[in-house]
Amino acid sequence: MTYYIAFKTIDTVIQGLDETKAVIIVSDHYEEISNGILDRLGRGTTKLKGKGGYTELKKKSSMLLLLA
C-alpha cells in the first residue's frame, strides 16, 4: 500500500491535477458532427485544417478537436 501511495503521488506531481481529455474526430461530415456535439452535449469544438498523410491532399476542416 505504501508503494501505491508513493507512485500515485509521483504521478500527480509529474502529470499535475488537471486531467483534461482530448478527442480528435476525422470525418468528411465534420459540420454535422460538430453541430450534434453542440446540440446534444452543449460542448464546443475546434475545427482544424488537415492534409492527407498518404495523398498530401489538403482537407477542408475535416478534423474536430473536443476537450473534455
PDB file as gemmi writes it, atoms N, CA and C in Angstrom:
CRYST1    1.000    1.000    1.000  90.00  90.00  90.00 P 1                      
ATOM      1  N   MET A   1       0.824  -1.184   0.000  1.00  0.00           N  
ATOM      2  CA  MET A   1       0.000   0.000   0.000  1.00  0.00           C  
ATOM      3  C   MET A   1       0.869   1.248   0.000  1.00  0.00           C  
ATOM      4  N   THR A   2       1.974   1.222   0.700  1.00  0.00           N  
ATOM      5  CA  THR A   2       2.872   2.371   0.759  1.00  0.00           C  
ATOM      6  C   THR A   2       3.439   2.699  -0.623  1.00  0.00           C  
ATOM      7  N   TYR A   3       3.782   1.656  -1.392  1.00  0.00           N  
ATOM      8  CA  TYR A   3       4.308   1.876  -2.733  1.00  0.00           C  
ATOM      9  C   TYR A   3       3.244   2.503  -3.642  1.00  0.00           C  
ATOM     10  N   TYR A   4       2.007   2.048  -3.510  1.00  0.00           N  
ATOM     11  CA  TYR A   4       0.913   2.596  -4.320  1.00  0.00           C  
ATOM     12  C   TYR A   4       0.764   4.092  -4.058  1.00  0.00           C  
ATOM     13  N   ILE A   5       0.744   4.480  -2.807  1.00  0.00           N  
ATOM     14  CA  ILE A   5       0.599   5.892  -2.447  1.00  0.00           C  
ATOM     15  C   ILE A   5       1.787   6.697  -2.975  1.00  0.00           C  
ATOM     16  N   ALA A   6       2.970   6.141  -2.854  1.00  0.00           N  
ATOM     17  CA  ALA A   6       4.159   6.838  -3.348  1.00  0.00           C  
ATOM     18  C   ALA A   6       4.097   7.024  -4.861  1.00  0.00           C  
ATOM     19  N   PHE A   7       3.711   5.968  -5.589  1.00  0.00           N  
ATOM     20  CA  PHE A   7       3.628   6.062  -7.045  1.00  0.00           C  
ATOM     21  C   PHE A   7       2.538   7.032  -7.482  1.00  0.00           C  
ATOM     22  N   LYS A   8       1.390   7.021  -6.815  1.00  0.00           N  
ATOM     23  CA  LYS A   8       0.308   7.961  -7.153  1.00  0.00           C  
ATOM     24  C   LYS A   8       0.737   9.397  -6.882  1.00  0.00           C  
ATOM     25  N   THR A   9       1.485   9.605  -5.817  1.00  0.00           N  
ATOM     26  CA  THR A   9       1.982  10.947  -5.503  1.00  0.00           C  
ATOM     27  C   THR A   9       2.950  11.417  -6.581  1.00  0.00           C  
ATOM     28  N   ILE A  10       3.851  10.548  -6.998  1.00  0.00           N  
ATOM     29  CA  ILE A  10       4.797  10.895  -8.060  1.00  0.00           C  
ATOM     30  C   ILE A  10       4.053  11.185  -9.354  1.00  0.00           C  
ATOM     31  N   ASP A  11       3.067  10.364  -9.704  1.00  0.00           N  
ATOM     32  CA  ASP A  11       2.264  10.602 -10.911  1.00  0.00           C  
ATOM     33  C   ASP A  11       1.586  11.962 -10.856  1.00  0.00           C  
ATOM     34  N   THR A  12       1.023  12.310  -9.712  1.00  0.00           N  
ATOM     35  CA  THR A  12       0.328  13.581  -9.567  1.00  0.00           C  
ATOM     36  C   THR A  12       1.295  14.749  -9.723  1.00  0.00           C  
ATOM     37  N   VAL A  13       2.473  14.628  -9.160  1.00  0.00           N  
ATOM     38  CA  VAL A  13       3.471  15.697  -9.275  1.00  0.00           C  
ATOM     39  C   VAL A  13       3.916  15.854 -10.721  1.00  0.00           C  
ATOM     40  N   ILE A  14       4.156  14.747 -11.406  1.00  0.00           N  
ATOM     41  CA  ILE A  14       4.635  14.803 -12.787  1.00  0.00           C  
ATOM     42  C   ILE A  14       3.535  15.242 -13.740  1.00  0.00           C  
ATOM     43  N   GLN A  15       2.338  14.654 -13.628  1.00  0.00           N  
ATOM     44  CA  GLN A  15       1.256  14.914 -14.569  1.00  0.00           C  
ATOM     45  C   GLN A  15       0.391  16.092 -14.159  1.00  0.00           C  
ATOM     46  N   GLY A  16       0.390  16.462 -12.906  1.00  0.00           N  
ATOM     47  CA  GLY A  16      -0.460  17.545 -12.437  1.00  0.00           C  
ATOM     48  C   GLY A  16      -1.843  17.030 -12.081  1.00  0.00           C  
ATOM     49  N   LEU A  17      -2.664  17.933 -11.558  1.00  0.00           N  
ATOM     50  CA  LEU A  17      -4.007  17.551 -11.139  1.00  0.00           C  
ATOM     51  C   LEU A  17      -5.037  17.670 -12.257  1.00  0.00           C  
ATOM     52  N   ASP A  18      -4.705  18.419 -13.301  1.00  0.00           N  
ATOM     53  CA  ASP A  18      -5.635  18.634 -14.402  1.00  0.00           C  
ATOM     54  C   ASP A  18      -5.664  17.408 -15.300  1.00  0.00           C  
ATOM     55  N   GLU A  19      -6.800  16.739 -15.355  1.00  0.00           N  
ATOM     56  CA  GLU A  19      -6.925  15.532 -16.168  1.00  0.00           C  
ATOM     57  C   GLU A  19      -7.810  15.812 -17.373  1.00  0.00           C  
ATOM     58  N   THR A  20      -7.373  16.716 -18.239  1.00  0.00           N  
ATOM     59  CA  THR A  20      -8.119  17.052 -19.445  1.00  0.00           C  
ATOM     60  C   THR A  20      -7.955  15.948 -20.472  1.00  0.00           C  
ATOM     61  N   LYS A  21      -9.044  15.565 -21.077  1.00  0.00           N  
ATOM     62  CA  LYS A  21      -9.026  14.567 -22.138  1.00  0.00           C  
ATOM     63  C   LYS A  21      -9.291  15.275 -23.455  1.00  0.00           C  
ATOM     64  N   ALA A  22      -8.671  14.809 -24.512  1.00  0.00           N  
ATOM     65  CA  ALA A  22      -8.872  15.389 -25.834  1.00  0.00           C  
ATOM     66  C   ALA A  22      -9.250  14.282 -26.807  1.00  0.00           C  
ATOM     67  N   VAL A  23     -10.152  14.622 -27.714  1.00  0.00           N  
ATOM     68  CA  VAL A  23     -10.582  13.688 -28.753  1.00  0.00           C  
ATOM     69  C   VAL A  23     -10.456  14.405 -30.090  1.00  0.00           C  
ATOM     70  N   ILE A  24      -9.840  13.750 -31.066  1.00  0.00           N  
ATOM     71  CA  ILE A  24      -9.781  14.284 -32.425  1.00  0.00           C  
ATOM     72  C   ILE A  24     -10.638  13.388 -33.310  1.00  0.00           C  
ATOM     73  N   ILE A  25     -11.595  14.009 -33.993  1.00  0.00           N  
ATOM     74  CA  ILE A  25     -12.502  13.289 -34.888  1.00  0.00           C  
ATOM     75  C   ILE A  25     -12.155  13.684 -36.313  1.00  0.00           C  
ATOM     76  N   VAL A  26     -11.859  12.698 -37.160  1.00  0.00           N  
ATOM     77  CA  VAL A  26     -11.556  12.948 -38.563  1.00  0.00           C  
ATOM     78  C   VAL A  26     -12.718  12.405 -39.381  1.00  0.00           C  
ATOM     79  N   SER A  27     -13.380  13.302 -40.137  1.00  0.00           N  
ATOM     80  CA  SER A  27     -14.546  12.887 -40.912  1.00  0.00           C  
ATOM     81  C   SER A  27     -14.853  13.920 -41.982  1.00  0.00           C  
ATOM     82  N   ASP A  28     -15.446  13.465 -43.075  1.00  0.00           N  
ATOM     83  CA  ASP A  28     -15.940  14.388 -44.090  1.00  0.00           C  
ATOM     84  C   ASP A  28     -17.242  15.049 -43.635  1.00  0.00           C  
ATOM     85  N   HIS A  29     -17.844  14.537 -42.572  1.00  0.00           N  
ATOM     86  CA  HIS A  29     -19.118  15.062 -42.067  1.00  0.00           C  
ATOM     87  C   HIS A  29     -18.894  15.897 -40.805  1.00  0.00           C  
ATOM     88  N   TYR A  30     -17.822  16.682 -40.804  1.00  0.00           N  
ATOM     89  CA  TYR A  30     -17.433  17.429 -39.606  1.00  0.00           C  
ATOM     90  C   TYR A  30     -18.473  18.451 -39.168  1.00  0.00           C  
ATOM     91  N   GLU A  31     -19.183  19.070 -40.116  1.00  0.00           N  
ATOM     92  CA  GLU A  31     -20.184  20.074 -39.743  1.00  0.00           C  
ATOM     93  C   GLU A  31     -21.328  19.432 -38.954  1.00  0.00           C  
ATOM     94  N   GLU A  32     -21.844  18.303 -39.452  1.00  0.00           N  
ATOM     95  CA  GLU A  32     -22.941  17.622 -38.784  1.00  0.00           C  
ATOM     96  C   GLU A  32     -22.515  17.121 -37.401  1.00  0.00           C  
ATOM     97  N   ILE A  33     -21.321  16.577 -37.326  1.00  0.00           N  
ATOM     98  CA  ILE A  33     -20.815  16.071 -36.045  1.00  0.00           C  
ATOM     99  C   ILE A  33     -20.629  17.218 -35.060  1.00  0.00           C  
ATOM    100  N   SER A  34     -20.051  18.314 -35.520  1.00  0.00           N  
ATOM    101  CA  SER A  34     -19.836  19.472 -34.655  1.00  0.00           C  
ATOM    102  C   SER A  34     -21.159  20.020 -34.134  1.00  0.00           C  
ATOM    103  N   ASN A  35     -22.148  20.129 -35.018  1.00  0.00           N  
ATOM    104  CA  ASN A  35     -23.474  20.607 -34.600  1.00  0.00           C  
ATOM    105  C   ASN A  35     -24.128  19.645 -33.614  1.00  0.00           C  
ATOM    106  N   GLY A  36     -23.978  18.345 -33.829  1.00  0.00           N  
ATOM    107  CA  GLY A  36     -24.538  17.353 -32.913  1.00  0.00           C  
ATOM    108  C   GLY A  36     -23.905  17.428 -31.533  1.00  0.00           C  
ATOM    109  N   ILE A  37     -22.586  17.617 -31.486  1.00  0.00           N  
ATOM    110  CA  ILE A  37     -21.896  17.744 -30.195  1.00  0.00           C  
ATOM    111  C   ILE A  37     -22.388  18.983 -29.464  1.00  0.00           C  
ATOM    112  N   LEU A  38     -22.547  20.086 -30.191  1.00  0.00           N  
ATOM    113  CA  LEU A  38     -23.034  21.316 -29.576  1.00  0.00           C  
ATOM    114  C   LEU A  38     -24.471  21.158 -29.089  1.00  0.00           C  
ATOM    115  N   ASP A  39     -25.343  20.593 -29.916  1.00  0.00           N  
ATOM    116  CA  ASP A  39     -26.762  20.442 -29.561  1.00  0.00           C  
ATOM    117  C   ASP A  39     -26.980  19.441 -28.439  1.00  0.00           C  
ATOM    118  N   ARG A  40     -26.330  18.277 -28.529  1.00  0.00           N  
ATOM    119  CA  ARG A  40     -26.602  17.197 -27.573  1.00  0.00           C  
ATOM    120  C   ARG A  40     -25.772  17.274 -26.299  1.00  0.00           C  
ATOM    121  N   LEU A  41     -24.528  17.736 -26.422  1.00  0.00           N  
ATOM    122  CA  LEU A  41     -23.634  17.758 -25.264  1.00  0.00           C  
ATOM    123  C   LEU A  41     -23.408  19.157 -24.702  1.00  0.00           C  
ATOM    124  N   GLY A  42     -23.794  20.170 -25.478  1.00  0.00           N  
ATOM    125  CA  GLY A  42     -23.570  21.541 -25.037  1.00  0.00           C  
ATOM    126  C   GLY A  42     -22.101  21.911 -25.013  1.00  0.00           C  
ATOM    127  N   ARG A  43     -21.294  21.227 -25.812  1.00  0.00           N  
ATOM    128  CA  ARG A  43     -19.845  21.465 -25.848  1.00  0.00           C  
ATOM    129  C   ARG A  43     -19.473  22.019 -27.210  1.00  0.00           C  
ATOM    130  N   GLY A  44     -18.488  22.893 -27.227  1.00  0.00           N  
ATOM    131  CA  GLY A  44     -17.971  23.427 -28.474  1.00  0.00           C  
ATOM    132  C   GLY A  44     -16.854  22.552 -29.011  1.00  0.00           C  
ATOM    133  N   THR A  45     -16.550  22.728 -30.275  1.00  0.00           N  
ATOM    134  CA  THR A  45     -15.448  22.009 -30.905  1.00  0.00           C  
ATOM    135  C   THR A  45     -14.534  23.017 -31.590  1.00  0.00           C  
ATOM    136  N   THR A  46     -13.339  22.602 -31.889  1.00  0.00           N  
ATOM    137  CA  THR A  46     -12.400  23.408 -32.659  1.00  0.00           C  
ATOM    138  C   THR A  46     -12.186  22.713 -33.988  1.00  0.00           C  
ATOM    139  N   LYS A  47     -12.383  23.431 -35.085  1.00  0.00           N  
ATOM    140  CA  LYS A  47     -12.197  22.860 -36.414  1.00  0.00           C  
ATOM    141  C   LYS A  47     -10.753  23.086 -36.849  1.00  0.00           C  
ATOM    142  N   LEU A  48     -10.115  22.007 -37.291  1.00  0.00           N  
ATOM    143  CA  LEU A  48      -8.716  22.052 -37.692  1.00  0.00           C  
ATOM    144  C   LEU A  48      -8.581  21.730 -39.168  1.00  0.00           C  
ATOM    145  N   LYS A  49      -7.653  22.380 -39.833  1.00  0.00           N  
ATOM    146  CA  LYS A  49      -7.356  22.048 -41.220  1.00  0.00           C  
ATOM    147  C   LYS A  49      -6.370  20.898 -41.231  1.00  0.00           C  
ATOM    148  N   GLY A  50      -6.498  20.037 -42.221  1.00  0.00           N  
ATOM    149  CA  GLY A  50      -5.614  18.884 -42.284  1.00  0.00           C  
ATOM    150  C   GLY A  50      -5.125  18.620 -43.689  1.00  0.00           C  
ATOM    151  N   LYS A  51      -4.184  17.700 -43.782  1.00  0.00           N  
ATOM    152  CA  LYS A  51      -3.630  17.280 -45.063  1.00  0.00           C  
ATOM    153  C   LYS A  51      -3.408  15.786 -44.994  1.00  0.00           C  
ATOM    154  N   GLY A  52      -3.793  15.091 -46.038  1.00  0.00           N  
ATOM    155  CA  GLY A  52      -3.646  13.642 -46.075  1.00  0.00           C  
ATOM    156  C   GLY A  52      -2.183  13.230 -45.994  1.00  0.00           C  
ATOM    157  N   GLY A  53      -1.873  12.274 -45.117  1.00  0.00           N  
ATOM    158  CA  GLY A  53      -0.501  11.812 -44.970  1.00  0.00           C  
ATOM    159  C   GLY A  53      -0.031  10.992 -46.157  1.00  0.00           C  
ATOM    160  N   TYR A  54      -0.953  10.319 -46.813  1.00  0.00           N  
ATOM    161  CA  TYR A  54      -0.586   9.474 -47.949  1.00  0.00           C  
ATOM    162  C   TYR A  54      -0.708  10.246 -49.256  1.00  0.00           C  
ATOM    163  N   THR A  55      -1.826  10.956 -49.411  1.00  0.00           N  
ATOM    164  CA  THR A  55      -2.100  11.645 -50.676  1.00  0.00           C  
ATOM    165  C   THR A  55      -1.553  13.062 -50.719  1.00  0.00           C  
ATOM    166  N   GLU A  56      -1.242  13.625 -49.550  1.00  0.00           N  
ATOM    167  CA  GLU A  56      -0.796  15.015 -49.437  1.00  0.00           C  
ATOM    168  C   GLU A  56      -1.872  16.010 -49.886  1.00  0.00           C  
ATOM    169  N   LEU A  57      -3.114  15.546 -50.038  1.00  0.00           N  
ATOM    170  CA  LEU A  57      -4.205  16.432 -50.422  1.00  0.00           C  
ATOM    171  C   LEU A  57      -4.682  17.208 -49.208  1.00  0.00           C  
ATOM    172  N   LYS A  58      -4.938  18.503 -49.407  1.00  0.00           N  
ATOM    173  CA  LYS A  58      -5.442  19.328 -48.315  1.00  0.00           C  
ATOM    174  C   LYS A  58      -6.892  18.974 -48.039  1.00  0.00           C  
ATOM    175  N   LYS A  59      -7.242  18.941 -46.776  1.00  0.00           N  
ATOM    176  CA  LYS A  59      -8.608  18.676 -46.343  1.00  0.00           C  
ATOM    177  C   LYS A  59      -9.169  19.954 -45.767  1.00  0.00           C  
ATOM    178  N   LYS A  60     -10.393  20.268 -46.095  1.00  0.00           N  
ATOM    179  CA  LYS A  60     -11.007  21.481 -45.570  1.00  0.00           C  
ATOM    180  C   LYS A  60     -11.669  21.182 -44.234  1.00  0.00           C  
ATOM    181  N   SER A  61     -11.025  21.593 -43.167  1.00  0.00           N  
ATOM    182  CA  SER A  61     -11.562  21.465 -41.808  1.00  0.00           C  
ATOM    183  C   SER A  61     -12.214  20.115 -41.562  1.00  0.00           C  
ATOM    184  N   SER A  62     -11.509  19.054 -41.852  1.00  0.00           N  
ATOM    185  CA  SER A  62     -12.091  17.724 -41.695  1.00  0.00           C  
ATOM    186  C   SER A  62     -11.827  17.133 -40.323  1.00  0.00           C  
ATOM    187  N   MET A  63     -11.174  17.874 -39.430  1.00  0.00           N  
ATOM    188  CA  MET A  63     -10.885  17.359 -38.098  1.00  0.00           C  
ATOM    189  C   MET A  63     -11.526  18.260 -37.046  1.00  0.00           C  
ATOM    190  N   LEU A  64     -12.053  17.632 -36.021  1.00  0.00           N  
ATOM    191  CA  LEU A  64     -12.624  18.359 -34.893  1.00  0.00           C  
ATOM    192  C   LEU A  64     -11.840  18.008 -33.641  1.00  0.00           C  
ATOM    193  N   LEU A  65     -11.582  18.993 -32.814  1.00  0.00           N  
ATOM    194  CA  LEU A  65     -10.910  18.771 -31.538  1.00  0.00           C  
ATOM    195  C   LEU A  65     -11.914  19.059 -30.436  1.00  0.00           C  
ATOM    196  N   LEU A  66     -12.120  18.101 -29.562  1.00  0.00           N  
ATOM    197  CA  LEU A  66     -13.049  18.228 -28.449  1.00  0.00           C  
ATOM    198  C   LEU A  66     -12.276  17.995 -27.162  1.00  0.00           C  
ATOM    199  N   LEU A  67     -12.269  18.988 -26.292  1.00  0.00           N  
ATOM    200  CA  LEU A  67     -11.623  18.857 -24.992  1.00  0.00           C  
ATOM    201  C   LEU A  67     -12.672  18.586 -23.935  1.00  0.00           C  
ATOM    202  N   ALA A  68     -12.440  17.566 -23.148  1.00  0.00           N  
ATOM    203  CA  ALA A  68     -13.424  17.215 -22.111  1.00  0.00           C  
ATOM    204  C   ALA A  68     -12.808  17.369 -20.752  1.00  0.00           C  
TER     205      ALA A  68                                                      
END                                                                             
